[in-house]
Structure formats: C-alpha cells, structure tokens
C-alpha cells in the first residue's frame, strides 16, 4: 500500500508540474497509457493522480473527450483571482498581527530579493517563480491551515495563465510590482495589520484589472 501511495504521489507531482509549466497545453488531451510510459509506471497510479488533479480543477475527465487539461477563460481567471485576493488579504492581516521577525519572514524576504534581481536582469521566468514564492509564503506563514490549503490550490490553477498575462504587461511592470511587494513586506514587519491588509487589497485589485484586461485585449480564449 505504501508503495502505491508513493507512486501516486510521484505521478501527481509529475503531471501537475507538466501542466503548470505549460508543457501540456490547455485543452490538450492526456493519454493515460503514454503518460504512464513517460513516467515509468503502471496506469493505476497515473489514473489515481489524474483523479486528484480533476478534484483540484486542473483536468477534466468526461465521456467522449477523454482526459483534458482544463483551460481558463478571462472570466475564470477573474473569479479565481478574486478568491485568491480574499484569502491573501486575510493571510496578510493574520501574519502581520503575529508581529513576525525578519527571520520568520525569510521565505517572504528571500523571494523579494530574487524578484529584485530578476527584475534588474529582465528575467521574466525567474521573476515569475519568485513572485509565486512570495505569495505562497504569505499563505503558508499566516497560521490558518484552511486559508493556506485553499489559497495554494487556487494559486496552482492560475500559475500558467498568470505567467502568460505577465508577458503582456508594459516594460516597467516588474519594477513597479517589486516596489509594491517591498512596501507590503515593510508594513508586515512594522506590525500594522490593517494598513498591510488594505495595501495588499488595493494592489491585488490593481493587478486583477491589469492582468485580466490584458488577456481580454489580446483575445486569449484559453489559458
């Protein structure tokens, strides 16, 4: 049984990574047999992994269509972005109320440093990874396991689409975003829960409009 669980976890991690990185495109079909061969395992753990991914909203398993990577429309993206905003704002409020030290916030501050470096180099992929790490750290450090679990799941749904939308932003987008993240970290370290939560809410709303508007402007129908 332990081996079966381990293989399922391995299949889950492998397939999920391929989807989030865009190696399997939106609306693309996943062949269970071919995927099992690629991962070097039987079809059973692959099937179990796909069922988990269906529960998380990353794939759809329907009659006549097989197993398909779920695509996001601009409307889907807006709704998910708003859900993440609600959870992240509360996460910021809770985290700031803990009066965390710089040591406690190392995952957050380390991600911010990498964002800064990536912005200076114009490395969008590295910047995207660091930005994702920053936001995931907010959820993971807040002390509320339900917010953490649900927030991370929603962030997984939009990772691929978020990177595409970022590529459509103006040249100064990375620099301005780094400054907003730095200001938030400063408020969290200052122990000002309301100010930090309000600032994060405003930034998330601005980000939502910029990213979703870009997707709609360029008429990207499937992300």
C-alpha positions as CSV (number, residue, x, y, z in Angstrom):
1,X,0.0,0.0,0.0
2,X,2.8,2.4,0.9
3,X,4.4,1.8,-2.5
4,X,1.1,2.5,-4.3
5,X,0.7,5.8,-2.4
6,X,4.2,6.8,-3.2
7,X,3.8,6.1,-6.9
8,X,0.5,8.0,-7.0
9,X,2.2,11.0,-5.3
10,X,5.0,10.8,-7.8
11,X,2.6,10.7,-10.8
12,X,0.6,13.5,-9.3
13,X,3.6,15.7,-8.9
14,X,5.0,14.9,-12.3
15,X,1.7,15.5,-14.2
16,X,0.9,18.6,-12.2
17,X,4.3,20.1,-13.0
18,X,3.9,19.5,-16.7
19,X,0.5,21.3,-16.6
20,X,1.7,24.2,-14.6
21,X,4.8,24.7,-16.7
22,X,2.7,24.7,-19.9
23,X,4.4,21.5,-21.2
24,X,0.9,20.2,-21.6
25,X,-1.2,22.9,-23.2
26,X,-4.7,24.0,-22.2
27,X,-7.4,21.8,-23.9
28,X,-4.7,19.2,-24.7
29,X,-5.7,15.5,-24.1
30,X,-3.7,13.4,-21.7
31,X,-3.2,9.8,-22.8
32,X,-3.1,7.6,-19.6
33,X,-1.0,4.9,-21.3
34,X,1.5,7.3,-22.8
35,X,1.8,9.2,-19.6
36,X,2.4,6.0,-17.6
37,X,5.2,5.1,-20.0
38,X,6.7,8.6,-19.8
39,X,6.7,8.4,-16.0
40,X,7.9,4.8,-16.0
41,X,5.0,3.3,-14.0
42,X,1.7,1.4,-14.5
43,X,-1.6,3.2,-15.4
44,X,-3.1,2.7,-11.9
45,X,-1.1,5.4,-10.1
46,X,-1.5,7.7,-13.1
47,X,-5.2,7.3,-13.1
48,X,-5.3,8.0,-9.3
49,X,-3.2,11.1,-9.8
50,X,-5.5,12.3,-12.6
51,X,-8.5,11.9,-10.3
52,X,-6.7,14.1,-7.7
53,X,-6.0,16.7,-10.4
54,X,-9.6,16.7,-11.5
55,X,-10.7,17.4,-8.0
56,X,-8.3,20.4,-8.0
57,X,-9.8,21.7,-11.3
58,X,-6.6,21.2,-13.4
59,X,-8.0,18.5,-15.6
60,X,-11.5,17.4,-16.8
61,X,-12.4,13.8,-17.3
62,X,-15.6,13.4,-19.4
63,X,-17.2,10.9,-21.7
64,X,-16.3,11.3,-25.3
65,X,-13.5,13.8,-24.6
66,X,-11.1,11.7,-22.6
67,X,-8.8,13.5,-20.1
68,X,-8.3,17.1,-21.0
69,X,-6.2,19.9,-19.4
70,X,-8.7,22.5,-18.2
71,X,-8.3,25.9,-19.9
72,X,-9.1,29.2,-18.1
73,X,-11.1,31.9,-19.8
74,X,-10.7,35.6,-18.7
75,X,-13.9,35.2,-16.7
76,X,-12.5,32.1,-14.9
77,X,-9.2,34.0,-14.2
78,X,-11.0,37.0,-12.8
79,X,-13.2,34.8,-10.4
80,X,-10.2,32.8,-9.2
81,X,-8.1,36.0,-8.8
82,X,-10.8,37.5,-6.6
83,X,-11.0,34.3,-4.5
84,X,-7.2,34.4,-4.0
85,X,-7.4,38.1,-3.1
86,X,-9.8,37.4,-0.3
87,X,-7.7,34.7,1.2
88,X,-4.4,36.6,0.8
89,X,-5.7,39.8,2.3
90,X,-6.8,37.8,5.4
91,X,-3.5,36.0,5.4
92,X,-1.6,39.3,5.4
93,X,-3.8,40.5,8.3
94,X,-3.2,37.4,10.4
95,X,0.6,37.3,9.6
96,X,1.1,40.9,10.4
97,X,-0.8,40.5,13.7
98,X,1.8,37.9,14.8
99,X,4.5,40.7,14.7
100,X,6.9,38.4,12.8
101,X,10.7,38.9,12.9
102,X,12.8,39.1,9.8
103,X,13.9,35.6,10.5
104,X,10.3,34.4,10.4
105,X,9.7,36.2,7.2
106,X,12.8,34.8,5.5
107,X,10.7,32.9,2.9
108,X,9.0,36.2,2.0
109,X,12.1,38.4,2.1
110,X,14.2,35.8,0.2
111,X,11.5,35.7,-2.6
112,X,11.5,39.5,-2.7
113,X,15.3,39.6,-3.1
114,X,15.0,37.2,-6.1
115,X,12.3,39.3,-7.6
116,X,14.5,42.3,-7.4
117,X,17.4,40.5,-9.0
118,X,15.2,39.1,-11.8
119,X,13.7,42.5,-12.4
120,X,17.1,44.1,-12.8
121,X,18.0,41.3,-15.3
122,X,14.7,41.4,-17.1
123,X,14.3,37.7,-16.5
124,X,10.5,37.2,-16.5
125,X,10.6,33.4,-15.8
126,X,12.8,33.9,-12.7
127,X,10.7,36.8,-11.6
128,X,7.5,34.8,-12.0
129,X,8.9,32.0,-9.9
130,X,10.0,34.5,-7.2
131,X,6.6,36.3,-7.3
132,X,4.8,33.0,-6.8
133,X,7.1,32.1,-3.9
134,X,6.3,35.4,-2.2
135,X,2.6,35.0,-2.5
136,X,2.7,31.3,-1.4
137,X,4.8,32.4,1.6
138,X,2.0,34.8,2.7
139,X,-0.4,31.9,2.8
140,X,1.9,29.4,4.4
141,X,3.0,31.8,7.2
142,X,-0.4,33.1,8.2
143,X,-1.1,30.4,10.7
144,X,-4.5,29.4,9.2
145,X,-4.3,25.9,7.7
146,X,-7.6,26.2,5.8
147,X,-6.6,29.5,4.1
148,X,-3.2,28.0,3.3
149,X,-4.6,24.9,1.7
150,X,-7.3,26.6,-0.3
151,X,-5.2,29.5,-1.3
152,X,-2.4,27.3,-2.6
153,X,-4.8,25.3,-4.6
154,X,-6.3,28.4,-6.2
155,X,-2.8,29.7,-7.0
156,X,-2.0,26.5,-8.7
157,X,-5.0,27.0,-11.0
158,X,-3.8,30.4,-12.2
159,X,0.0,29.9,-12.4
160,X,0.2,29.1,-16.1
161,X,-2.3,31.8,-17.0
162,X,-0.6,34.4,-14.7
163,X,2.7,33.9,-16.5
164,X,1.1,34.4,-19.9
165,X,-0.7,37.6,-18.7
166,X,2.5,39.0,-17.2
167,X,4.2,38.8,-20.7
168,X,1.6,41.2,-22.0
169,X,2.4,43.9,-19.4
170,X,4.3,47.2,-20.0
171,X,8.1,47.2,-19.7
172,X,8.1,48.8,-16.2
173,X,5.6,46.2,-14.8
174,X,8.3,44.2,-13.0
175,X,9.9,47.2,-11.3
176,X,6.6,48.6,-10.1
177,X,5.4,45.3,-8.8
178,X,8.6,44.7,-6.9
179,X,8.2,48.1,-5.2
180,X,4.6,47.2,-4.2
181,X,5.8,43.9,-2.8
182,X,8.6,45.6,-0.9
183,X,6.1,48.1,0.6
184,X,3.9,45.2,1.8
185,X,6.8,43.5,3.5
186,X,7.7,46.7,5.3
187,X,4.1,47.1,6.6
188,X,4.1,43.4,7.8
189,X,7.4,43.9,9.6
190,X,6.1,47.1,11.2
191,X,3.2,45.1,12.7
192,X,0.4,47.1,11.2
193,X,-2.3,44.6,10.3
194,X,-5.0,47.0,8.9
195,X,-2.5,49.0,6.9
196,X,-0.9,45.9,5.5
197,X,-4.2,44.2,4.6
198,X,-5.6,47.4,3.0
199,X,-2.4,47.9,1.0
200,X,-2.5,44.3,-0.3
201,X,-6.2,44.6,-1.2
202,X,-5.5,47.7,-3.3
203,X,-2.6,46.1,-5.0
204,X,-4.4,42.9,-5.8
205,X,-7.3,44.8,-7.3
206,X,-5.0,46.8,-9.5
207,X,-3.2,43.6,-10.5
208,X,-6.5,41.9,-11.3
209,X,-7.6,44.7,-13.7
210,X,-4.2,44.9,-15.4
211,X,-3.8,41.2,-15.9
212,X,-7.4,40.3,-16.9
213,X,-7.7,43.4,-19.1
214,X,-4.5,42.3,-21.0
215,X,-5.9,38.8,-21.5
216,X,-9.2,40.3,-22.9
217,X,-7.4,42.9,-25.0
218,X,-5.3,40.2,-26.8
219,X,-8.4,37.9,-27.0
220,X,-6.7,34.9,-25.4
221,X,-9.5,32.5,-25.2
222,X,-7.8,29.6,-23.4
223,X,-5.1,29.9,-20.8
